[in-house]
Amino acid sequence: HVVEFGGGLVQAGGSLRLSCAASGFSFGDYAIGWFRQVPGKEREGVSCVSGTDGITYYSDSVKDRFTISRDNAKNMVYLQMNSLKPEDTAIYYCAVALHSTTILEVTGWSKSWLYDYWGQGTQVTVSS
């Protein structure tokens, strides 16, 4: 079970923090990723944090603006989004990949088909 929340409307240059609550599996062992999708376009990998070793990954489009973190004690993952741009507008999804860090790195963390469980998505809208 995966649920995202924290989306909303923000002006360009502003910040939002998305949260992802996940349950039903050994949370700390597996990677959690954030993806986003705009109607008519493919789902895009935004960021990922691996399981036991907590390695973080970012797409080039959000690197240095977004920060992913996880709190295994609370079964939560967060995506802090700063310096938001209108092109960040999308539905943001949280997803769980029941794979090791090695698999993520060999296959590519941003491959959506690697992820086994998905949330329903939360809308982020950045106005210019």
Order of alpha helices (4+ residues) and beta strands (2+ residues): beta-beta-beta-beta-beta-beta-beta-beta-beta-alpha-beta-beta
